[in-house]
Amino acid sequence: MIEDHFTVDESFVEYLKNNNKARLADRLQDFYEKLNKSTIVFINQPKPKGFGDAVYRAKLFTDNESFLVHAGDDLILSPRNDHLRRLMRVLRIMRQMRRF
């Protein structure tokens, strides 16, 4: 269900438009534009071995770059994604200090 949520469905946008739901269609289209600018990778575990195992399985996709893991069970709202900018700033500082 989560993968479906993050999969663009242009036919549903058209369905909304054709059923007098233009405002919802516009909001969904905005969401889809954000998706198209994003890289989202889903990793499945053959057996449930915990959160750490799930993160480790994504190792092939990170290529030693920094990445953000979102478990999906928390929602963080901040204007203009300021919380992400603050996280990135802390990461840069820690790298400068060679602690991370």
Jmol script that loads the backbone (N, CA, C; Angstrom):
load data "model"
ATOM      1  N   MET A   1       0.812  -1.184   0.000  1.00  0.00           N
ATOM      2  CA  MET A   1       0.000   0.000   0.000  1.00  0.00           C
ATOM      3  C   MET A   1       0.862   1.258   0.000  1.00  0.00           C
ATOM      4  N   ILE A   2       1.988   1.202   0.708  1.00  0.00           N
ATOM      5  CA  ILE A   2       2.853   2.378   0.766  1.00  0.00           C
ATOM      6  C   ILE A   2       3.470   2.642  -0.602  1.00  0.00           C
ATOM      7  N   GLU A   3       3.926   1.588  -1.266  1.00  0.00           N
ATOM      8  CA  GLU A   3       4.480   1.775  -2.603  1.00  0.00           C
ATOM      9  C   GLU A   3       3.426   2.338  -3.554  1.00  0.00           C
ATOM     10  N   ASP A   4       2.199   1.874  -3.441  1.00  0.00           N
ATOM     11  CA  ASP A   4       1.127   2.401  -4.285  1.00  0.00           C
ATOM     12  C   ASP A   4       0.913   3.894  -4.027  1.00  0.00           C
ATOM     13  N   HIS A   5       0.993   4.289  -2.759  1.00  0.00           N
ATOM     14  CA  HIS A   5       0.808   5.698  -2.402  1.00  0.00           C
ATOM     15  C   HIS A   5       1.846   6.581  -3.087  1.00  0.00           C
ATOM     16  N   PHE A   6       3.051   6.063  -3.242  1.00  0.00           N
ATOM     17  CA  PHE A   6       4.137   6.837  -3.835  1.00  0.00           C
ATOM     18  C   PHE A   6       4.360   6.489  -5.305  1.00  0.00           C
ATOM     19  N   THR A   7       3.331   5.984  -5.963  1.00  0.00           N
ATOM     20  CA  THR A   7       3.385   5.683  -7.386  1.00  0.00           C
ATOM     21  C   THR A   7       2.441   6.627  -8.116  1.00  0.00           C
ATOM     22  N   VAL A   8       2.972   7.319  -9.100  1.00  0.00           N
ATOM     23  CA  VAL A   8       2.187   8.290  -9.855  1.00  0.00           C
ATOM     24  C   VAL A   8       1.076   7.569 -10.627  1.00  0.00           C
ATOM     25  N   ASP A   9      -0.119   8.114 -10.545  1.00  0.00           N
ATOM     26  CA  ASP A   9      -1.282   7.567 -11.257  1.00  0.00           C
ATOM     27  C   ASP A   9      -2.010   8.719 -11.949  1.00  0.00           C
ATOM     28  N   GLU A  10      -1.543   9.056 -13.145  1.00  0.00           N
ATOM     29  CA  GLU A  10      -2.121  10.178 -13.893  1.00  0.00           C
ATOM     30  C   GLU A  10      -3.583   9.933 -14.232  1.00  0.00           C
ATOM     31  N   SER A  11      -3.975   8.679 -14.405  1.00  0.00           N
ATOM     32  CA  SER A  11      -5.376   8.396 -14.735  1.00  0.00           C
ATOM     33  C   SER A  11      -6.295   8.802 -13.576  1.00  0.00           C
ATOM     34  N   PHE A  12      -5.799   8.711 -12.345  1.00  0.00           N
ATOM     35  CA  PHE A  12      -6.612   9.124 -11.208  1.00  0.00           C
ATOM     36  C   PHE A  12      -6.748  10.641 -11.174  1.00  0.00           C
ATOM     37  N   VAL A  13      -5.707  11.359 -11.564  1.00  0.00           N
ATOM     38  CA  VAL A  13      -5.788  12.819 -11.660  1.00  0.00           C
ATOM     39  C   VAL A  13      -6.864  13.188 -12.677  1.00  0.00           C
ATOM     40  N   GLU A  14      -6.861  12.523 -13.810  1.00  0.00           N
ATOM     41  CA  GLU A  14      -7.885  12.781 -14.832  1.00  0.00           C
ATOM     42  C   GLU A  14      -9.272  12.427 -14.312  1.00  0.00           C
ATOM     43  N   TYR A  15      -9.379  11.344 -13.584  1.00  0.00           N
ATOM     44  CA  TYR A  15     -10.659  10.949 -12.992  1.00  0.00           C
ATOM     45  C   TYR A  15     -11.192  12.054 -12.078  1.00  0.00           C
ATOM     46  N   LEU A  16     -10.307  12.596 -11.239  1.00  0.00           N
ATOM     47  CA  LEU A  16     -10.722  13.672 -10.341  1.00  0.00           C
ATOM     48  C   LEU A  16     -11.187  14.898 -11.130  1.00  0.00           C
ATOM     49  N   LYS A  17     -10.425  15.260 -12.154  1.00  0.00           N
ATOM     50  CA  LYS A  17     -10.796  16.418 -12.970  1.00  0.00           C
ATOM     51  C   LYS A  17     -12.149  16.213 -13.642  1.00  0.00           C
ATOM     52  N   ASN A  18     -12.376  15.014 -14.149  1.00  0.00           N
ATOM     53  CA  ASN A  18     -13.621  14.713 -14.854  1.00  0.00           C
ATOM     54  C   ASN A  18     -14.820  14.603 -13.923  1.00  0.00           C
ATOM     55  N   ASN A  19     -14.565  14.544 -12.622  1.00  0.00           N
ATOM     56  CA  ASN A  19     -15.647  14.423 -11.642  1.00  0.00           C
ATOM     57  C   ASN A  19     -15.724  15.644 -10.726  1.00  0.00           C
ATOM     58  N   ASN A  20     -15.414  16.791 -11.313  1.00  0.00           N
ATOM     59  CA  ASN A  20     -15.547  18.079 -10.614  1.00  0.00           C
ATOM     60  C   ASN A  20     -14.737  18.151  -9.321  1.00  0.00           C
ATOM     61  N   LYS A  21     -13.568  17.562  -9.330  1.00  0.00           N
ATOM     62  CA  LYS A  21     -12.674  17.596  -8.163  1.00  0.00           C
ATOM     63  C   LYS A  21     -11.343  18.237  -8.574  1.00  0.00           C
ATOM     64  N   ALA A  22     -11.434  19.356  -9.275  1.00  0.00           N
ATOM     65  CA  ALA A  22     -10.240  20.011  -9.817  1.00  0.00           C
ATOM     66  C   ALA A  22      -9.251  20.391  -8.726  1.00  0.00           C
ATOM     67  N   ARG A  23      -9.754  20.847  -7.605  1.00  0.00           N
ATOM     68  CA  ARG A  23      -8.854  21.260  -6.514  1.00  0.00           C
ATOM     69  C   ARG A  23      -8.054  20.057  -5.992  1.00  0.00           C
ATOM     70  N   LEU A  24      -8.743  18.931  -5.791  1.00  0.00           N
ATOM     71  CA  LEU A  24      -8.038  17.714  -5.359  1.00  0.00           C
ATOM     72  C   LEU A  24      -7.055  17.239  -6.425  1.00  0.00           C
ATOM     73  N   ALA A  25      -7.461  17.340  -7.682  1.00  0.00           N
ATOM     74  CA  ALA A  25      -6.580  16.941  -8.783  1.00  0.00           C
ATOM     75  C   ALA A  25      -5.314  17.791  -8.795  1.00  0.00           C
ATOM     76  N   ASP A  26      -5.464  19.089  -8.565  1.00  0.00           N
ATOM     77  CA  ASP A  26      -4.297  19.984  -8.528  1.00  0.00           C
ATOM     78  C   ASP A  26      -3.371  19.630  -7.367  1.00  0.00           C
ATOM     79  N   ARG A  27      -3.950  19.352  -6.214  1.00  0.00           N
ATOM     80  CA  ARG A  27      -3.122  18.983  -5.047  1.00  0.00           C
ATOM     81  C   ARG A  27      -2.382  17.667  -5.300  1.00  0.00           C
ATOM     82  N   LEU A  28      -3.080  16.715  -5.911  1.00  0.00           N
ATOM     83  CA  LEU A  28      -2.436  15.437  -6.222  1.00  0.00           C
ATOM     84  C   LEU A  28      -1.343  15.623  -7.261  1.00  0.00           C
ATOM     85  N   GLN A  29      -1.591  16.474  -8.252  1.00  0.00           N
ATOM     86  CA  GLN A  29      -0.577  16.747  -9.273  1.00  0.00           C
ATOM     87  C   GLN A  29       0.660  17.390  -8.652  1.00  0.00           C
ATOM     88  N   ASP A  30       0.467  18.292  -7.698  1.00  0.00           N
ATOM     89  CA  ASP A  30       1.602  18.895  -6.982  1.00  0.00           C
ATOM     90  C   ASP A  30       2.404  17.819  -6.257  1.00  0.00           C
ATOM     91  N   PHE A  31       1.701  16.899  -5.608  1.00  0.00           N
ATOM     92  CA  PHE A  31       2.365  15.790  -4.916  1.00  0.00           C
ATOM     93  C   PHE A  31       3.157  14.943  -5.906  1.00  0.00           C
ATOM     94  N   TYR A  32       2.562  14.651  -7.064  1.00  0.00           N
ATOM     95  CA  TYR A  32       3.244  13.842  -8.079  1.00  0.00           C
ATOM     96  C   TYR A  32       4.486  14.553  -8.618  1.00  0.00           C
ATOM     97  N   GLU A  33       4.434  15.867  -8.725  1.00  0.00           N
ATOM     98  CA  GLU A  33       5.619  16.607  -9.177  1.00  0.00           C
ATOM     99  C   GLU A  33       6.756  16.453  -8.178  1.00  0.00           C
ATOM    100  N   LYS A  34       6.427  16.462  -6.889  1.00  0.00           N
ATOM    101  CA  LYS A  34       7.443  16.231  -5.862  1.00  0.00           C
ATOM    102  C   LYS A  34       7.997  14.824  -5.961  1.00  0.00           C
ATOM    103  N   LEU A  35       7.127  13.857  -6.201  1.00  0.00           N
ATOM    104  CA  LEU A  35       7.588  12.476  -6.363  1.00  0.00           C
ATOM    105  C   LEU A  35       8.550  12.348  -7.535  1.00  0.00           C
ATOM    106  N   ASN A  36       8.218  13.003  -8.644  1.00  0.00           N
ATOM    107  CA  ASN A  36       9.061  12.912  -9.839  1.00  0.00           C
ATOM    108  C   ASN A  36      10.433  13.530  -9.628  1.00  0.00           C
ATOM    109  N   LYS A  37      10.563  14.413  -8.651  1.00  0.00           N
ATOM    110  CA  LYS A  37      11.851  15.033  -8.341  1.00  0.00           C
ATOM    111  C   LYS A  37      12.605  14.260  -7.263  1.00  0.00           C
ATOM    112  N   SER A  38      12.009  13.188  -6.766  1.00  0.00           N
ATOM    113  CA  SER A  38      12.580  12.444  -5.643  1.00  0.00           C
ATOM    114  C   SER A  38      13.086  11.081  -6.080  1.00  0.00           C
ATOM    115  N   THR A  39      13.968  10.536  -5.268  1.00  0.00           N
ATOM    116  CA  THR A  39      14.389   9.155  -5.435  1.00  0.00           C
ATOM    117  C   THR A  39      13.911   8.398  -4.206  1.00  0.00           C
ATOM    118  N   ILE A  40      13.033   7.459  -4.421  1.00  0.00           N
ATOM    119  CA  ILE A  40      12.493   6.657  -3.336  1.00  0.00           C
ATOM    120  C   ILE A  40      12.767   5.199  -3.663  1.00  0.00           C
ATOM    121  N   VAL A  41      13.384   4.502  -2.726  1.00  0.00           N
ATOM    122  CA  VAL A  41      13.709   3.094  -2.916  1.00  0.00           C
ATOM    123  C   VAL A  41      13.020   2.298  -1.824  1.00  0.00           C
ATOM    124  N   PHE A  42      12.336   1.246  -2.215  1.00  0.00           N
ATOM    125  CA  PHE A  42      11.697   0.357  -1.261  1.00  0.00           C
ATOM    126  C   PHE A  42      12.514  -0.920  -1.157  1.00  0.00           C
ATOM    127  N   ILE A  43      12.826  -1.311   0.057  1.00  0.00           N
ATOM    128  CA  ILE A  43      13.592  -2.520   0.311  1.00  0.00           C
ATOM    129  C   ILE A  43      12.697  -3.482   1.095  1.00  0.00           C
ATOM    130  N   ASN A  44      12.582  -4.693   0.604  1.00  0.00           N
ATOM    131  CA  ASN A  44      11.788  -5.701   1.305  1.00  0.00           C
ATOM    132  C   ASN A  44      12.710  -6.692   2.001  1.00  0.00           C
ATOM    133  N   GLN A  45      12.313  -7.123   3.172  1.00  0.00           N
ATOM    134  CA  GLN A  45      13.038  -8.142   3.916  1.00  0.00           C
ATOM    135  C   GLN A  45      12.355  -9.489   3.684  1.00  0.00           C
ATOM    136  N   PRO A  46      13.115 -10.510   3.259  1.00  0.00           N
ATOM    137  CA  PRO A  46      12.503 -11.837   3.114  1.00  0.00           C
ATOM    138  C   PRO A  46      11.962 -12.364   4.450  1.00  0.00           C
ATOM    139  N   LYS A  47      12.687 -12.055   5.518  1.00  0.00           N
ATOM    140  CA  LYS A  47      12.254 -12.425   6.862  1.00  0.00           C
ATOM    141  C   LYS A  47      12.398 -11.198   7.753  1.00  0.00           C
ATOM    142  N   PRO A  48      11.441 -10.962   8.642  1.00  0.00           N
ATOM    143  CA  PRO A  48      11.548  -9.794   9.523  1.00  0.00           C
ATOM    144  C   PRO A  48      12.679  -9.967  10.540  1.00  0.00           C
ATOM    145  N   LYS A  49      13.747  -9.217  10.342  1.00  0.00           N
ATOM    146  CA  LYS A  49      14.911  -9.307  11.230  1.00  0.00           C
ATOM    147  C   LYS A  49      15.199  -7.990  11.934  1.00  0.00           C
ATOM    148  N   GLY A  50      14.229  -7.091  11.950  1.00  0.00           N
ATOM    149  CA  GLY A  50      14.415  -5.843  12.662  1.00  0.00           C
ATOM    150  C   GLY A  50      14.750  -4.675  11.763  1.00  0.00           C
ATOM    151  N   PHE A  51      14.665  -3.498  12.359  1.00  0.00           N
ATOM    152  CA  PHE A  51      14.866  -2.253  11.628  1.00  0.00           C
ATOM    153  C   PHE A  51      16.295  -2.118  11.107  1.00  0.00           C
ATOM    154  N   GLY A  52      17.263  -2.510  11.916  1.00  0.00           N
ATOM    155  CA  GLY A  52      18.660  -2.413  11.503  1.00  0.00           C
ATOM    156  C   GLY A  52      18.945  -3.232  10.254  1.00  0.00           C
ATOM    157  N   ASP A  53      18.382  -4.418  10.173  1.00  0.00           N
ATOM    158  CA  ASP A  53      18.557  -5.263   8.990  1.00  0.00           C
ATOM    159  C   ASP A  53      17.945  -4.594   7.762  1.00  0.00           C
ATOM    160  N   ALA A  54      16.791  -3.975   7.949  1.00  0.00           N
ATOM    161  CA  ALA A  54      16.138  -3.297   6.826  1.00  0.00           C
ATOM    162  C   ALA A  54      17.013  -2.154   6.304  1.00  0.00           C
ATOM    163  N   VAL A  55      17.588  -1.379   7.207  1.00  0.00           N
ATOM    164  CA  VAL A  55      18.462  -0.283   6.797  1.00  0.00           C
ATOM    165  C   VAL A  55      19.723  -0.836   6.129  1.00  0.00           C
ATOM    166  N   TYR A  56      20.284  -1.894   6.683  1.00  0.00           N
ATOM    167  CA  TYR A  56      21.491  -2.499   6.105  1.00  0.00           C
ATOM    168  C   TYR A  56      21.238  -2.979   4.670  1.00  0.00           C
ATOM    169  N   ARG A  57      20.058  -3.487   4.402  1.00  0.00           N
ATOM    170  CA  ARG A  57      19.734  -3.978   3.060  1.00  0.00           C
ATOM    171  C   ARG A  57      19.731  -2.858   2.016  1.00  0.00           C
ATOM    172  N   ALA A  58      19.626  -1.618   2.457  1.00  0.00           N
ATOM    173  CA  ALA A  58      19.648  -0.482   1.533  1.00  0.00           C
ATOM    174  C   ALA A  58      21.067  -0.052   1.190  1.00  0.00           C
ATOM    175  N   LYS A  59      22.049  -0.700   1.775  1.00  0.00           N
ATOM    176  CA  LYS A  59      23.457  -0.323   1.596  1.00  0.00           C
ATOM    177  C   LYS A  59      23.854  -0.210   0.119  1.00  0.00           C
ATOM    178  N   LEU A  60      23.367  -1.095  -0.709  1.00  0.00           N
ATOM    179  CA  LEU A  60      23.713  -1.068  -2.130  1.00  0.00           C
ATOM    180  C   LEU A  60      23.256   0.210  -2.823  1.00  0.00           C
ATOM    181  N   PHE A  61      22.253   0.872  -2.272  1.00  0.00           N
ATOM    182  CA  PHE A  61      21.688   2.049  -2.915  1.00  0.00           C
ATOM    183  C   PHE A  61      22.303   3.356  -2.419  1.00  0.00           C
ATOM    184  N   THR A  62      23.034   3.318  -1.320  1.00  0.00           N
ATOM    185  CA  THR A  62      23.541   4.559  -0.749  1.00  0.00           C
ATOM    186  C   THR A  62      24.877   4.989  -1.330  1.00  0.00           C
ATOM    187  N   ASP A  63      25.656   4.032  -1.821  1.00  0.00           N
ATOM    188  CA  ASP A  63      26.946   4.346  -2.449  1.00  0.00           C
ATOM    189  C   ASP A  63      27.794   5.245  -1.551  1.00  0.00           C
ATOM    190  N   ASN A  64      27.813   4.965  -0.269  1.00  0.00           N
ATOM    191  CA  ASN A  64      28.575   5.716   0.727  1.00  0.00           C
ATOM    192  C   ASN A  64      28.181   7.188   0.822  1.00  0.00           C
ATOM    193  N   GLU A  65      26.985   7.516   0.385  1.00  0.00           N
ATOM    194  CA  GLU A  65      26.488   8.882   0.516  1.00  0.00           C
ATOM    195  C   GLU A  65      25.575   8.962   1.731  1.00  0.00           C
ATOM    196  N   SER A  66      25.402  10.160   2.219  1.00  0.00           N
ATOM    197  CA  SER A  66      24.474  10.372   3.320  1.00  0.00           C
ATOM    198  C   SER A  66      23.058  10.110   2.832  1.00  0.00           C
ATOM    199  N   PHE A  67      22.240   9.593   3.719  1.00  0.00           N
ATOM    200  CA  PHE A  67      20.853   9.352   3.357  1.00  0.00           C
ATOM    201  C   PHE A  67      19.981   9.464   4.597  1.00  0.00           C
ATOM    202  N   LEU A  68      18.702   9.627   4.347  1.00  0.00           N
ATOM    203  CA  LEU A  68      17.734   9.769   5.421  1.00  0.00           C
ATOM    204  C   LEU A  68      16.837   8.546   5.426  1.00  0.00           C
ATOM    205  N   VAL A  69      16.646   7.958   6.584  1.00  0.00           N
ATOM    206  CA  VAL A  69      15.739   6.831   6.742  1.00  0.00           C
ATOM    207  C   VAL A  69      14.489   7.339   7.446  1.00  0.00           C
ATOM    208  N   HIS A  70      13.357   7.067   6.836  1.00  0.00           N
ATOM    209  CA  HIS A  70      12.090   7.459   7.457  1.00  0.00           C
ATOM    210  C   HIS A  70      11.264   6.200   7.651  1.00  0.00           C
ATOM    211  N   ALA A  71      10.954   5.896   8.885  1.00  0.00           N
ATOM    212  CA  ALA A  71      10.225   4.670   9.196  1.00  0.00           C
ATOM    213  C   ALA A  71       8.763   4.745   8.793  1.00  0.00           C
ATOM    214  N   GLY A  72       8.246   5.918   8.603  1.00  0.00           N
ATOM    215  CA  GLY A  72       6.880   6.052   8.142  1.00  0.00           C
ATOM    216  C   GLY A  72       5.835   6.077   9.233  1.00  0.00           C
ATOM    217  N   ASP A  73       6.233   5.827  10.470  1.00  0.00           N
ATOM    218  CA  ASP A  73       5.236   5.830  11.542  1.00  0.00           C
ATOM    219  C   ASP A  73       5.233   7.140  12.324  1.00  0.00           C
ATOM    220  N   ASP A  74       6.008   8.103  11.868  1.00  0.00           N
ATOM    221  CA  ASP A  74       6.013   9.446  12.454  1.00  0.00           C
ATOM    222  C   ASP A  74       5.790  10.464  11.347  1.00  0.00           C
ATOM    223  N   LEU A  75       5.116  11.519  11.688  1.00  0.00           N
ATOM    224  CA  LEU A  75       4.888  12.599  10.750  1.00  0.00           C
ATOM    225  C   LEU A  75       5.495  13.861  11.334  1.00  0.00           C
ATOM    226  N   ILE A  76       6.389  14.479  10.578  1.00  0.00           N
ATOM    227  CA  ILE A  76       7.039  15.706  11.026  1.00  0.00           C
ATOM    228  C   ILE A  76       6.625  16.813  10.073  1.00  0.00           C
ATOM    229  N   LEU A  77       5.989  17.821  10.606  1.00  0.00           N
ATOM    230  CA  LEU A  77       5.577  18.962   9.807  1.00  0.00           C
ATOM    231  C   LEU A  77       6.417  20.167  10.193  1.00  0.00           C
ATOM    232  N   SER A  78       7.019  20.796   9.201  1.00  0.00           N
ATOM    233  CA  SER A  78       7.763  22.023   9.463  1.00  0.00           C
ATOM    234  C   SER A  78       7.709  22.874   8.201  1.00  0.00           C
ATOM    235  N   PRO A  79       7.628  24.175   8.382  1.00  0.00           N
ATOM    236  CA  PRO A  79       7.559  25.062   7.214  1.00  0.00           C
ATOM    237  C   PRO A  79       8.771  24.867   6.310  1.00  0.00           C
ATOM    238  N   ARG A  80       8.511  24.686   5.035  1.00  0.00           N
ATOM    239  CA  ARG A  80       9.573  24.567   4.019  1.00  0.00           C
ATOM    240  C   ARG A  80      10.589  23.472   4.345  1.00  0.00           C
ATOM    241  N   ASN A  81      10.163  22.416   5.040  1.00  0.00           N
ATOM    242  CA  ASN A  81      11.047  21.299   5.408  1.00  0.00           C
ATOM    243  C   ASN A  81      12.266  21.768   6.196  1.00  0.00           C
ATOM    244  N   ASP A  82      12.084  22.730   7.052  1.00  0.00           N
ATOM    245  CA  ASP A  82      13.181  23.285   7.829  1.00  0.00           C
ATOM    246  C   ASP A  82      13.869  22.223   8.682  1.00  0.00           C
ATOM    247  N   HIS A  83      13.134  21.230   9.156  1.00  0.00           N
ATOM    248  CA  HIS A  83      13.742  20.175   9.969  1.00  0.00           C
ATOM    249  C   HIS A  83      14.800  19.410   9.182  1.00  0.00           C
ATOM    250  N   LEU A  84      14.583  19.232   7.883  1.00  0.00           N
ATOM    251  CA  LEU A  84      15.577  18.537   7.058  1.00  0.00           C
ATOM    252  C   LEU A  84      16.816  19.408   6.848  1.00  0.00           C
ATOM    253  N   ARG A  85      16.603  20.686   6.662  1.00  0.00           N
ATOM    254  CA  ARG A  85      17.750  21.595   6.512  1.00  0.00           C
ATOM    255  C   ARG A  85      18.612  21.610   7.773  1.00  0.00           C
ATOM    256  N   ARG A  86      17.953  21.590   8.928  1.00  0.00           N
ATOM    257  CA  ARG A  86      18.706  21.565  10.192  1.00  0.00           C
ATOM    258  C   ARG A  86      19.480  20.260  10.323  1.00  0.00           C
ATOM    259  N   LEU A  87      18.872  19.141   9.942  1.00  0.00           N
ATOM    260  CA  LEU A  87      19.587  17.855   9.983  1.00  0.00           C
ATOM    261  C   LEU A  87      20.813  17.883   9.075  1.00  0.00           C
ATOM    262  N   MET A  88      20.655  18.425   7.876  1.00  0.00           N
ATOM    263  CA  MET A  88      21.777  18.490   6.939  1.00  0.00           C
ATOM    264  C   MET A  88      22.887  19.385   7.474  1.00  0.00           C
ATOM    265  N   ARG A  89      22.509  20.479   8.130  1.00  0.00           N
ATOM    266  CA  ARG A  89      23.498  21.389   8.709  1.00  0.00           C
ATOM    267  C   ARG A  89      24.305  20.680   9.798  1.00  0.00           C
ATOM    268  N   VAL A  90      23.642  19.930  10.651  1.00  0.00           N
ATOM    269  CA  VAL A  90      24.331  19.182  11.708  1.00  0.00           C
ATOM    270  C   VAL A  90      25.264  18.142  11.093  1.00  0.00           C
ATOM    271  N   LEU A  91      24.819  17.453  10.043  1.00  0.00           N
ATOM    272  CA  LEU A  91      25.671  16.469   9.382  1.00  0.00           C
ATOM    273  C   LEU A  91      26.935  17.130   8.833  1.00  0.00           C
ATOM    274  N   ARG A  92      26.784  18.292   8.191  1.00  0.00           N
ATOM    275  CA  ARG A  92      27.979  18.993   7.663  1.00  0.00           C
ATOM    276  C   ARG A  92      28.936  19.371   8.778  1.00  0.00           C
ATOM    277  N   ILE A  93      28.403  19.853   9.895  1.00  0.00           N
ATOM    278  CA  ILE A  93      29.252  20.243  11.024  1.00  0.00           C
ATOM    279  C   ILE A  93      29.987  19.017  11.569  1.00  0.00           C
ATOM    280  N   MET A  94      29.278  17.913  11.714  1.00  0.00           N
ATOM    281  CA  MET A  94      29.909  16.713  12.253  1.00  0.00           C
ATOM    282  C   MET A  94      30.983  16.187  11.315  1.00  0.00           C
ATOM    283  N   ARG A  95      30.750  16.280  10.022  1.00  0.00           N
ATOM    284  CA  ARG A  95      31.774  15.858   9.063  1.00  0.00           C
ATOM    285  C   ARG A  95      33.012  16.736   9.147  1.00  0.00           C
ATOM    286  N   GLN A  96      32.794  18.040   9.339  1.00  0.00           N
ATOM    287  CA  GLN A  96      33.920  18.952   9.475  1.00  0.00           C
ATOM    288  C   GLN A  96      34.743  18.608  10.706  1.00  0.00           C
ATOM    289  N   MET A  97      34.054  18.146  11.744  1.00  0.00           N
ATOM    290  CA  MET A  97      34.735  17.766  12.978  1.00  0.00           C
ATOM    291  C   MET A  97      35.282  16.335  12.878  1.00  0.00           C
ATOM    292  N   ARG A  98      35.000  15.669  11.740  1.00  0.00           N
ATOM    293  CA  ARG A  98      35.428  14.292  11.485  1.00  0.00           C
ATOM    294  C   ARG A  98      34.916  13.312  12.523  1.00  0.00           C
ATOM    295  N   ARG A  99      33.709  13.561  12.993  1.00  0.00           N
ATOM    296  CA  ARG A  99      33.110  12.647  13.958  1.00  0.00           C
ATOM    297  C   ARG A  99      32.067  11.769  13.298  1.00  0.00           C
ATOM    298  N   PHE A 100      31.813  11.989  12.025  1.00  0.00           N
ATOM    299  CA  PHE A 100      30.756  11.215  11.381  1.00  0.00           C
ATOM    300  C   PHE A 100      31.169  10.810  10.003  1.00  0.00           C
TER     301      PHE A 100
END
end "model"
wireframe off; spacefill off
backbone 0.3
color backbone group
